[in-house]
Amino acid sequence: MSAHRIELDVEPSDIDAYRHVNNAVYLTWLDRAAWSHSAALGVPLEACLAMRRGMAALRTEIDYVRAAVAGDRVRISTWIAACDRRLRCTRRFTLRRAADDAVLARAVTEYACLNLDTGRATRMPPQFAAAYGGAVAENDGGA
């Protein structure tokens, strides 16, 4: 499997007092890329809500390499790095400036399957296990 990619433009509201993208914005971008990838794998938000199951972030680690600034277009690549097909998955991300392919950040998020009614960890439904377990990739495919 190769990485899933989305592109987005830096918005004026993304810029902080230091005149670069605020670090908290990167987390929002990771979430957008993850949802886009999940939908592409056949697990859109609507399916999660219907099943009353979701993948909840347990931990996210972000390494900021370069700043994104106003006018930048950012390409976010994400892939499933590990999935036990029962409870947990690990997703990796690479964020690059589209204009020069410079790496802006790298991140990893660990997820656990959650029962949306109880808020407790629960076994993945077969649709999750197949989608995420079948999408495991060793790397970003050159992203």
C-alpha positions in Angstrom: 0.0 0.0 0.0 1.1 3.5 -0.7 0.5 6.7 1.3 -2.8 8.6 1.0 -2.2 12.3 0.2 -4.2 15.5 0.6 -3.2 19.1 -0.2 -4.4 22.2 1.5 -3.6 25.9 1.5 -2.4 27.8 4.5 -5.3 30.0 5.6 -4.8 33.4 7.2 -6.4 32.0 10.4 -3.6 29.4 10.6 -0.9 32.1 11.1 0.1 33.1 14.6 1.9 36.1 16.0 5.3 34.7 14.8 3.9 34.9 11.3 4.0 31.2 10.7 1.5 28.3 11.0 0.7 27.8 14.7 1.7 24.4 15.9 -1.8 23.5 17.0 -3.0 23.8 13.4 -0.8 20.9 12.4 -2.9 18.6 14.7 -6.0 19.7 12.9 -4.4 19.0 9.5 -3.4 15.5 10.7 -7.0 14.8 11.7 -8.2 16.0 8.2 -5.7 13.7 6.5 -6.6 10.7 8.7 -10.3 11.1 8.0 -9.7 11.5 4.3 -7.7 8.3 4.3 -10.2 6.4 6.4 -13.0 7.4 3.9 -10.8 6.2 1.0 -10.4 2.9 2.8 -14.2 2.5 3.1 -14.5 3.8 6.7 -16.0 7.3 6.4 -17.4 9.1 9.4 -21.0 8.1 8.6 -20.1 4.4 8.8 -18.4 5.0 12.2 -21.4 6.7 13.5 -23.7 4.0 12.2 -21.6 1.3 13.8 -21.1 3.4 16.9 -17.4 2.7 16.7 -14.4 4.9 16.0 -10.7 5.1 16.2 -9.7 7.5 19.0 -6.3 9.1 19.2 -4.4 7.9 22.3 -1.1 9.7 21.6 0.3 12.0 18.9 3.9 12.9 18.5 4.9 15.7 16.0 8.4 16.7 15.0 8.4 20.2 13.5 11.1 20.5 10.9 10.4 23.8 9.0 7.7 26.4 9.4 4.8 26.7 7.0 3.9 30.3 6.2 1.1 32.4 4.5 0.8 31.4 0.9 2.1 27.9 1.2 0.3 24.8 -0.1 0.9 21.8 2.1 0.9 18.2 1.0 0.1 15.7 3.8 0.8 12.0 3.3 -0.5 9.4 5.7 -0.3 5.7 6.0 -1.1 2.9 8.4 2.2 1.8 9.9 0.8 -1.0 12.1 -2.6 -2.5 13.0 -3.2 -5.5 15.3 -6.7 -5.9 13.7 -8.2 -6.1 17.2 -7.8 -2.8 19.1 -4.9 -0.6 18.0 -3.5 1.1 14.9 -0.6 3.4 14.3 -0.7 6.0 11.6 2.2 8.0 10.3 2.3 11.4 8.6 4.7 13.5 6.5 3.9 17.1 5.8 5.7 18.8 2.9 5.6 22.2 1.3 4.2 21.6 -2.2 6.3 24.2 -3.9 9.7 22.7 -3.1 8.9 19.4 -1.4 10.6 20.5 1.8 9.6 18.4 4.8 7.7 20.6 7.3 6.8 18.0 9.9 6.6 14.3 10.6 4.1 12.8 13.0 2.8 9.5 14.4 -0.6 8.9 16.1 -1.6 5.8 18.0 -5.3 4.9 18.0 -7.6 2.5 19.8 -11.0 1.4 18.7 -13.7 3.0 20.8 -17.3 2.2 21.6 -19.0 5.6 20.9 -21.8 4.9 23.3 -19.7 3.9 26.3 -16.5 5.7 25.6 -14.6 2.5 26.3 -12.0 0.7 24.2 -13.6 -2.2 22.3 -12.7 -4.8 19.6 -12.6 -3.4 16.1 -15.6 -4.3 13.9 -14.7 -6.5 10.9 -14.9 -3.5 8.6 -12.2 -1.6 10.6 -10.0 -4.7 10.9 -10.1 -5.3 7.1 -9.7 -1.7 6.1 -6.9 -0.6 8.4 -5.2 -4.0 8.7 -5.2 -4.4 5.0 -3.7 -1.0 4.5 -0.5 -1.4 6.5 2.5 0.0 4.7 6.2 0.0 5.9 6.8 3.5 4.7 5.2 6.5 2.9 5.9 5.2 -0.6 8.2 8.1 -1.3 5.9 10.8 -0.1 
